[in-house]
């Protein structure tokens, strides 16, 4: 299996552990991440204005590149996935946006949302299969109590992201079980960590991050895993009593014996 791959800016800098471990795990599990050439920042935040075209263009260029290669497009960062998946939905479902974008880009073949956008977790669940991952585990994480932290962007809005139930998700818990560990369910696993408020309202971000971590710890979690670089930052830097937090791909690499 070969996929077009959009890493995003943070995975080349502060979040490089997410990228490096994901590539190694992909190779071990038998699929290829073919990084798109000359990709640009997705914009980091999905544009709410329906007449805003410029901030959608870099995502569309990535989607077109994957389409022209005949591949599905895989993302890792929760923010990148959120933006690209929703922009793809715009091009598939909004004639006003689609016509303006195609008029600007002047593509040989207009883009109409044809590319399938997958998060790396969906590749593990829907293409590789958690049962096959469990069979590939060399260092089972037996006895470890791990809390899944979804955050906001991976699941919502549910009708557009279509990854899992936004109120009661299971994909990360099933992933944790496949590695031999015990998932810890806690109330704030899909609540906001404080997000970008850490830039302008740090006390509020600290309040949110602390609330998430304290809730997870009270329910028995020894560590948390996430797919979002911003969530990892907030949970480790802003929480008053932080738990260890890792990217889910780092945990996968450890279980596969790639460490």
C-alpha positions, 0 to 999 in steps of 0.5 A, a space after each residue: 500500500 502506498 499513500 500520498 503523505 502531507 506531514 505539515 510544518 510542525 512535524 518538520 520542527 517541534 513535532 518531528 518525533 511524530 513524523 519519524 516514528 510514523 514513517 518507521 512504523 509504516 515501513 514495519 507494517 508494510 505501507 509507504 508514505 510518499 511525501 508530497 513534493 513542495 507541499 505548503 502549510 495547510 493554514 493551521 486553522 480551517 477558514 470559517 468565512 465561506 468567501 475566503 478562498 486564498 487560505 484554502 489553496 494550499 490544501 487544495 494543491 496537496 489534494 490535487 497532487 494526491 489525486 494526480 498520483 492516484 493515491 489517498 492522502 494521509 495526514 498525521 497532525 490533527 490540525 492539518 487533518 482537520 483543515 485538509 479534510 474540511 477543505 476537501 469537503 468544501 470542494 466536493 459539496 460547495 459549488 461557490 467555493 469549488 468554482 472560485 478555487 478552480 478559476 484561481 488555480 487554472 488546473 488542467 483538470 478541475 478539482 472536485 473533491 475526489 481525493 480520499 483523505 485519511 488520518 494515519 489512525 484510519 490507515 491503521 484501523 481500516 487498511 492495516 487492521 488492529 488485529 494485524 498490528 497486534 500480531 506484529 507487536 514484539 514488545 507488548 505494553 502489558 499492564 500499562 494504563 494509558 489514556 487516549 487524548 483526542 482533543 477537539 480537531 480530530 473528531 469534530 465536526 463529526 459529520 465532516 471528519 467522519 473518523 469516529 463518534 465525537 462523543 464516545 470515540 473508540 479508535 485510540 482505545 482500540 489502538 491501545 488494546 492492540 499494543 497490549 496495554 489497558 486503555 483508561 476511559 476518562 471524561 475529558 478525553 475529547 475536551 479542549 486542552 486550551 488550544 491556541 489560547 496558550 498564545 493570548 490567554 495562557 491562564 485559561 489554557 493552563 486551566 483547561 490542560 490541568 483539568 484534562 490531565 487531573 481527570 485522566 490521572 484520577 481515573 488511573 492513567 499513567 500516561 497519555 497519547 495524542 496525535 496533536 502537537 499543540 495538545 502535546 505542548 499544552 498538556 506537558 507545558 501548561 498542566 500543573 501536574 503533567 503526566 507523561 504524554 507521547 505521540 501515538 506513533 511513538 508508542 506504536 514504534 516501541 511496541 513494534 520493537 523499533 525503539 
